[in-house]
């Protein structure tokens, strides 16, 4: 910027010098014309003997050289010297122009004085009066003006330089702050604050955008961490699920293979033992089929490809069927049935699946009696087992979730998920109340199923 300003000033100074010089020449030319007009008026009545003295006095006061020239070019009077021996001035440019136009001007070198002069000549009553002014005086004035302008420019340039130096330091400092902020972003330190910048709006806008980017990156990093944690949890859970499913299938498959291999190798096995082995094979095959059905049902429910087939039936009938089925599976246990004659409209098979899952869970986690209770408003399965901790209550209905301390039962964790989803399809919700050490109650409302009491006559 300093170089550009300096170059601009030099060009402007050069052009300005010649313009000012021309203006000064024109100004002094007008001054000389006025001087000649006054002088001619004074010389008109002045005796010839006093003219040389008068011209010398004017020259002394104004530093203007005055020359009176005859029509033929001879010098009659001269303010600076004696006219004797001076050259004929008839061919001088200013005299020729004055002879033709009345006034004449010229800027040329004076052989007499050996300096550059500005000449102005006027034709007066047949003779010529000429005034000359040294260009050296004009140049001194211009040089003085130019030096003053140079001084002002030097002050301005110095001020600009100091301002630029200060601004450069400030920009360097604040750009360093922005660079440090970028380094923090590269280091993933998104919470680091970038120091305020004030030198220019552009830096302030860059800082604002960097802070905005840092916030977005911080949010994205938190989401990434959350997603990574969730992915790790999901991966671990899937691993556990696969382990549980494989283990759950492994036992009945191993039993089927073991009993079948024994039957193949033992051709002379006792018929009673053969029958027992075949019963074991059938029981384990049914168990495998039941697990496959539950997984298939869970997938259908999740994919929303399952459609309810509603009908009207008595809730007590399916409760009794569930009781009888589970008493065969869990001999020696007691399942109490306290069910009023309630008729509902629902999917009979799915509701039976709900009661089967809830009752079997109660039998698994309780050694005491289990109660199936229903009235015109609610259906509940009650056990007096160990209960469920509060932090587990919201998790146990999730798909493939298993309580860690009960991993020994090899449950694949879809029972309560199926229950919850089936009840949602019937516009009701699974409600769980549990007190650790006292037992649990799993129930749901029958209101949306249009449950109503029926008389015994029906």
C-alpha positions in Angstrom: 0.0 0.0 0.0 2.9 2.3 0.8 4.5 1.7 -2.5 1.3 2.3 -4.4 0.7 5.5 -2.5 4.2 6.7 -3.1 4.1 5.9 -6.8 0.7 7.6 -7.1 2.0 10.7 -5.3 5.1 10.9 -7.5 3.0 10.7 -10.7 0.5 13.2 -9.3 3.4 15.5 -8.2 4.9 15.4 -11.6 1.7 16.2 -13.4 0.8 18.7 -10.7 4.1 20.4 -11.0 3.7 21.1 -14.7 0.1 22.2 -14.2 1.0 24.5 -11.4 3.9 25.8 -13.4 1.6 26.7 -16.3 -0.9 28.2 -13.9 1.8 30.3 -12.3 3.1 31.5 -15.7 -0.4 32.5 -16.7 -0.9 34.3 -13.3 2.4 36.2 -13.7 1.5 37.0 -17.3 -1.7 38.7 -16.2 0.2 40.5 -13.4 2.8 41.8 -16.0 0.0 43.0 -18.3 -1.6 44.9 -15.4 1.8 46.3 -14.5 2.4 47.4 -18.1 -1.0 49.1 -18.3 -0.3 51.2 -15.2 3.3 51.9 -16.3 2.3 53.2 -19.8 -0.1 55.6 -18.1 2.7 56.9 -15.9 5.2 57.1 -18.8 2.9 59.1 -20.9 3.6 62.4 -19.2 7.0 61.6 -17.8 10.0 63.5 -19.1 12.5 61.2 -21.1 15.3 62.0 -18.6 13.4 60.5 -15.7 12.3 57.3 -17.5 15.4 55.3 -16.7 15.3 56.1 -13.0 11.5 55.2 -12.9 12.2 51.9 -14.6 15.0 51.1 -12.1 12.7 51.9 -9.2 10.0 49.6 -10.5 12.5 46.8 -11.0 13.8 47.3 -7.5 10.3 47.1 -6.0 8.9 44.2 -8.1 12.0 42.4 -9.5 10.4 42.9 -12.9 12.7 43.9 -15.8 11.2 46.7 -17.9 12.4 47.5 -21.5 11.2 50.3 -23.8 11.8 49.4 -27.4 11.6 51.7 -30.5 9.4 50.6 -33.5 12.5 49.6 -35.4 13.7 47.3 -32.5 16.3 49.5 -30.9 16.3 49.5 -27.1 15.4 52.9 -25.8 15.4 52.3 -22.0 16.3 49.3 -19.8 15.7 48.9 -16.1 18.6 46.6 -15.4 21.4 48.2 -17.5 22.4 50.8 -20.0 20.7 50.2 -23.4 24.0 51.1 -25.2 25.3 48.1 -27.1 22.2 46.0 -26.7 21.0 43.9 -29.6 18.1 44.9 -31.8 14.9 43.4 -30.4 12.7 43.7 -33.6 12.8 39.9 -34.1 12.0 38.9 -30.6 8.9 36.6 -30.5 7.0 38.8 -28.0 7.7 41.9 -30.1 6.6 40.3 -33.3 3.3 39.1 -31.6 2.7 42.5 -30.1 3.3 44.2 -33.4 0.6 41.9 -34.9 -1.9 41.7 -32.1 -1.1 44.5 -29.7 0.0 42.1 -26.9 2.7 39.5 -27.1 4.0 36.8 -24.7 7.0 34.4 -24.8 8.9 32.2 -22.4 12.5 31.9 -23.5 16.1 32.2 -22.4 17.6 35.7 -22.1 21.0 36.0 -23.7 21.5 39.3 -21.9 20.8 37.9 -18.3 21.5 34.2 -19.1 18.2 33.1 -17.3 14.8 31.9 -18.5 12.3 34.7 -18.5 8.6 35.3 -19.0 8.2 38.2 -21.5 5.0 40.3 -22.0 5.1 43.1 -24.6 2.6 45.8 -25.4 2.5 48.2 -28.4 2.0 51.7 -27.0 1.9 54.8 -29.4 4.3 53.2 -31.9 6.8 52.0 -29.4 6.9 48.7 -27.4 6.9 48.4 -23.6 8.1 45.0 -22.4 8.1 43.4 -19.0 10.1 40.3 -18.1 9.9 38.1 -14.9 12.4 35.4 -14.0 11.1 31.8 -14.1 13.5 31.0 -11.4 11.2 32.8 -8.9 8.3 30.9 -10.2 10.2 27.6 -9.9 11.3 28.5 -6.3 7.6 29.1 -5.4 6.6 25.9 -7.0 9.4 24.0 -5.2 8.4 25.5 -1.9 4.8 24.4 -2.5 5.9 21.0 -3.7 8.1 20.5 -0.6 5.2 21.5 1.7 3.0 19.0 -0.1 5.7 16.4 0.2 5.9 17.0 3.9 2.1 16.7 4.3 2.2 13.4 2.2 5.1 12.1 4.3 3.1 12.7 7.5 0.1 11.1 6.0 2.2 8.2 4.7 3.8 7.8 8.1 0.4 7.8 9.8 -0.8 5.2 7.3 2.3 3.1 7.9 1.8 3.2 11.7 -1.9 2.4 11.3 -1.1 -0.4 8.9 1.6 -1.8 11.3 -0.9 -1.7 14.2 -3.6 -3.2 12.1 -1.2 -5.9 10.8 -0.3 -6.8 14.4 -3.9 -6.9 15.4 -4.8 -9.0 12.4 -1.9 -11.3 13.1 -3.0 -11.8 16.7 -6.6 -12.5 15.8 -5.8 -14.7 12.9 -3.6 -16.6 15.3 -6.6 -17.0 17.6 -8.7 -18.3 14.7 -5.8 -20.7 13.8 -5.7 -21.9 17.3 -9.5 -22.5 17.2 -9.0 -24.5 14.0 -6.3 -26.5 15.7 -8.7 -27.2 18.6 -11.3 -28.4 16.1 -8.7 -30.7 14.5 -7.9 -32.1 17.9 -11.7 -32.6 18.4 -11.8 -30.3 21.3 -15.2 -28.9 20.3 -15.9 -27.2 23.6 -12.8 -24.9 23.4 -13.8 -21.2 23.1 -12.3 -19.1 20.4 -11.2 -15.7 21.7 -13.3 -12.7 20.5 -12.0 -10.9 17.4 -12.7 -7.2 16.8 -10.4 -6.0 14.0 -12.9 -6.6 11.2 -16.3 -8.0 10.5 -14.9 -10.8 8.3 -12.9 -12.3 11.2 -15.9 -11.9 13.5 -18.0 -13.8 10.9 -15.3 -16.5 10.6 -15.3 -16.9 14.4 -19.0 -17.1 14.5 -19.1 -19.7 11.8 -16.3 -21.7 13.6 -18.3 -21.7 16.8 -21.3 -22.8 14.9 -19.3 -25.6 13.2 -17.8 -26.6 16.6 -21.3 -26.9 18.1 -22.5 -29.0 15.2 -19.4 -31.2 15.4 -19.8 -31.5 19.2 -23.4 -32.5 18.7 -22.5 -35.0 16.0 -19.7 -36.4 18.1 -22.1 -36.9 21.0 -24.6 -38.6 18.6 -21.8 -40.7 17.3 -20.7 -41.7 20.8 -24.3 -42.5 21.7 -24.8 -44.4 18.5 -21.5 -46.3 19.0 -22.5 -47.1 22.6 -25.9 -48.2 21.4 -24.3 -50.3 18.6 -22.0 -52.0 21.1 -24.9 -52.7 23.4 -26.9 -54.0 20.5 -24.0 -56.1 19.3 -23.5 -57.6 22.8 -27.3 -58.2 23.1 -27.4 -59.8 19.7 -24.5 -62.0 20.7 -26.3 -62.9 23.9 -29.5 -63.6 22.0 -27.7 -65.8 19.5 -26.0 -67.6 22.4 -29.4 -68.0 24.2 -31.2 -69.2 21.1 -28.4 -71.6 20.2 -28.3 -72.9 23.8 -32.1 -73.1 23.9 -32.2 -75.1 20.7 -29.0 -77.1 21.5 -30.5 -79.0 24.5 -33.6 -80.3 22.8 -31.7 -81.0 19.5 -29.0 -82.9 21.5 -31.7 -84.8 23.3 -33.5 -85.8 20.0 -30.2 -86.8 18.4 -29.1 -88.8 21.5 -32.4 -90.7 21.9 -32.5 -91.3 18.1 -29.0 -92.6 18.0 -29.6 -94.9 20.9 -32.7 -96.3 19.2 -30.7 -96.8 16.0 -27.8 -98.6 17.7 -29.9 -100.7 20.1 -31.9 -103.1 18.1 -32.9 -105.2 21.1 -34.0 -102.3 23.4 -36.9 -103.0 25.7 -40.2 -101.9 24.2 -41.1 -99.8 27.3 -37.7 -98.0 27.1 -38.2 -97.5 23.3 -41.6 -95.9 24.0 -40.1 -93.6 26.7 -37.3 -92.6 24.3 -39.8 -91.9 21.5 -41.9 -89.8 24.0 -38.7 -87.8 24.9 -38.0 -87.2 21.2 -41.6 -86.0 20.6 -41.5 -83.7 23.6 -38.2 -82.1 22.6 -39.4 -81.8 19.0 -42.5 -80.0 20.2 -40.3 -77.7 22.3 -38.3 -76.8 19.2 -41.5 -76.3 17.2 -42.9 -74.1 20.0 -39.7 -71.9 20.1 -39.8 -71.5 16.3 -43.4 -70.5 16.4 -42.7 -67.9 19.1 -39.8 -66.4 17.1 -41.9 -66.4 13.9 -44.8 -64.7 15.8 -42.4 -62.1 17.2 -41.1 -61.3 13.7 -44.6 -61.0 12.3 -45.7 -58.7 15.0 -42.6 -56.5 14.5 -43.1 -56.4 10.7 -46.8 -55.6 11.2 -47.8 -58.4 9.0 -50.1 -60.0 11.6 -53.9 -59.6 11.3 -56.2 -60.3 14.2 -59.1 -62.8 13.7 -61.6 -61.7 16.3 -64.6 -63.7 17.6 -66.8 -63.6 20.8 -65.9 -66.1 23.5 -65.8 -66.5 27.2 -62.5 -65.5 28.8 -62.8 -68.2 31.5 -62.7 -70.9 28.8 -59.2 -70.1 27.6 -58.1 -69.4 31.1 -59.2 -73.0 32.1 -57.4 -74.3 29.0 -54.2 -72.6 29.9 -54.4 -73.9 33.5 -54.9 -77.5 32.3 -52.0 -77.3 29.8 -49.5 -75.8 32.3 -50.5 -78.2 35.1 -49.5 -81.1 32.8 -46.2 -79.3 32.1 -45.6 -78.3 35.7 -46.9 -81.2 37.8 -47.1 -80.6 41.5 -47.8 -76.9 41.1 -51.1 -75.2 41.9 -52.8 -72.7 39.6 -55.9 -71.1 41.1 -58.6 -69.9 38.7 -60.8 -67.0 39.9 -62.5 -66.0 36.7 -66.0 -64.5 36.5 -68.1 -65.4 33.4 -66.9 -62.7 31.1 -67.5 -62.6 27.4 -65.2 -60.6 25.2 -64.5 -60.0 21.5 -60.9 -60.7 20.6 -58.5 -63.1 18.8 -59.0 -66.2 20.8 -55.7 -67.9 19.9 -53.6 -64.7 20.5 -55.3 -64.0 23.9 -54.7 -67.6 24.9 -51.0 -67.1 23.9 -51.0 -64.0 26.2 -52.3 -65.9 29.2 -50.0 -68.8 28.4 -46.9 -66.6 28.4 -47.9 -64.7 31.5 -48.9 -67.8 33.5 -45.8 -69.7 32.6 -43.5 -66.8 33.5 -45.3 -66.7 36.9 -44.6 -70.4 37.4 -41.0 -70.0 36.4 -40.3 -67.2 38.9 -42.5 -68.3 41.8 -42.6 -71.5 43.8 -45.9 -70.6 45.4 -49.4 -70.8 43.9 -50.2 -68.7 40.8 -53.6 -67.1 40.5 -55.6 -66.3 37.3 -58.2 -63.6 38.2 -60.6 -62.0 35.8 -63.8 -59.9 36.2 -65.7 -57.6 33.9 -63.0 -55.0 33.7 -59.5 -56.6 34.1 -57.6 -59.8 33.7 -54.6 -60.5 36.0 -52.0 -63.1 36.6 -50.7 -63.0 40.2 -47.6 -64.7 41.7 -45.9 -64.5 45.1 -42.4 -64.9 43.9 -39.3 -62.8 44.2 -40.7 -59.8 42.3 -39.0 -57.5 39.8 -36.6 -54.6 40.6 -37.9 -51.1 39.5 -35.0 -50.7 37.0 -36.0 -53.9 35.2 -39.7 -53.1 34.9 -39.4 -50.9 31.8 -37.0 -53.4 30.1 -38.6 -56.8 30.5 -41.1 -56.2 27.7 -38.4 -55.5 25.2 -37.6 -58.0 22.5 -34.9 -60.5 23.4 -34.4 -58.9 26.9 -33.5 -61.3 29.7 -32.9 -60.6 33.3 -29.3 -61.5 33.9 -29.9 -63.4 37.2 -32.3 -65.7 35.4 -30.2 -66.5 32.4 -30.2 -70.1 33.6 -33.6 -70.6 32.2 -32.3 -70.1 28.6 -35.3 -67.9 27.7 -34.9 -66.2 24.4 -36.7 -63.1 25.7 -39.7 -62.8 23.4 -42.6 -63.9 25.7 -43.4 -60.6 27.2 -42.6 -58.7 24.0 -45.3 -60.9 22.3 -47.7 -60.2 25.1 -47.2 -56.5 24.9 -47.6 -56.3 21.2 -50.7 -58.6 21.1 -52.4 -56.4 23.8 -51.6 -53.3 21.8 -53.3 -54.8 18.8 -56.4 -55.2 21.1 -56.2 -51.5 22.1 -55.0 -52.2 25.6 -51.7 -52.2 27.5 -49.8 -54.6 29.7 -49.6 -53.3 33.3 -47.1 -54.6 35.7 -47.0 -54.1 39.5 -44.2 -55.7 41.4 -42.7 -55.5 44.9 -39.3 -57.2 45.3 -39.5 -60.2 47.6 -43.4 -60.2 47.6 -44.4 -61.0 44.0 -45.8 -59.5 40.8 -49.1 -58.8 39.1 -49.3 -58.8 35.3 -52.7 -57.5 34.0 -54.6 -55.7 31.3 -57.9 -53.9 30.9 -60.8 -55.6 29.1 -62.7 -52.4 28.3 -61.7 -52.1 24.6 -62.6 -55.8 24.2 -66.2 -55.0 25.2 -65.9 -57.3 28.2 -69.3 -57.9 29.9 -70.5 -60.3 32.5 -72.9 -63.0 31.3 -75.5 -64.8 33.5 -75.2 -68.4 34.4 -78.4 -69.2 32.4 -76.5 -68.3 29.2 
